[in-house]
Amino acid sequence: MKKENDNSAFPLPDIYYPNGDIEYGSGGLTKREYAAIHLRVPQSGNEELDAMIREAQRNELAARAMEGLVSQLNLYHVSVDEVAELSYRQADAMLKEREK
């Protein structure tokens, strides 16, 4: 049964069959989950989704840090493993600072 105040971002409609059966639609993502994904903030209220958003943030920050490092470093003296490590260290530092 549907609630009057449905918080679904993309609710699926009910299906009415000729024999009188009804298959009730589902809510799918909540508006809060949908906003958290698109705003990239781990505040969806869903721990599994929030963990995925945090990991995506970390990866995006590391990629941006890597771009900056690669543009500034003399890559003949730095291994790709060192660049990757430095990139994730920078991303982790940025996430830690944001939590203050």
N, C-alpha and C positions, 0 to 999 in steps of 0.2 A: 504494500500500500504506500502511496506517495505522501510525502509530507507537504504541507502548504508552503513552508519556507525551505525550499530545496537549495542547498549550497553547492550543487554540482556545476562544474564548468561546462561539461558536455554531456548532459543527461541523455540516455537512450529512451526512446518512446516505448510505451506499452504496445504489444502486438495482440490484436484481436483476431481470433481464428473463426472461420465460418461455423464450426461446431460449438461455439460458445466459450471455448477455452481462452484464457488470457495469460500471456507471458509478460510479466511486469518488467519494464525496463530497469536499467541500473544507472547509478549516478556517475560512474567513472571517476575522474579526478575531481577533487573539490576545487573551488575557486582559489582557496589558499594554497593548495598544492601546485596548481597551475601557475599562480603568481610567483611562488618560490622558485620554480624551475626557470621561468623566463627572466626573473630579476636576479637569479643566481644567488639567492640568500637561503641558507639552511634553516628556515623557520616555517616549514610546511606542517609541522605537527606529526609527521610520519618519520620515525627514526631512520628507517631504511632509506627513504628518499633523501633525507637530510644528509646522511653519510655519503650518498652518491653525489649530492651537490657539493659537499666539502671536498671530495676527491677531484671533482671537475674543476673547482676553483684552484686547487693546488696545482693541477696539471696546467691550467691556463696561465697561472702566474709563473710557473717554471718555464713555460715556452716563451713568455715575454722576457723573462730574465735571460734566457739563453740567447735570444735575439740581440739583446743589449751586450751581453758578454762577447758574443761572436763578432760583433761590430767593433769592439774595443780591444780585444786581445790579439796578441801576435800568436796565431794558432800553430805556428811551427814549434812552439815550446810548451804547448798545453794539449794534453790528450783529450779525445772526445769524452772519455769517462770522467775526467776532471771537470770538463765543461758541464756535463750532465749533473754531477754532484754539486757543483757550485750553483747551478740553476735551481735545484730543489732546495738547497740550503737557503738561498735567497727567498724562494717562495714560502718556505716554512717561517722564516724570520718576519716576512710581511704579514702572514696570517697571525702569528703570535702578537705582533705589535697591534694589529687591528682589534684583538680581543681585550686589550687594556682599557 
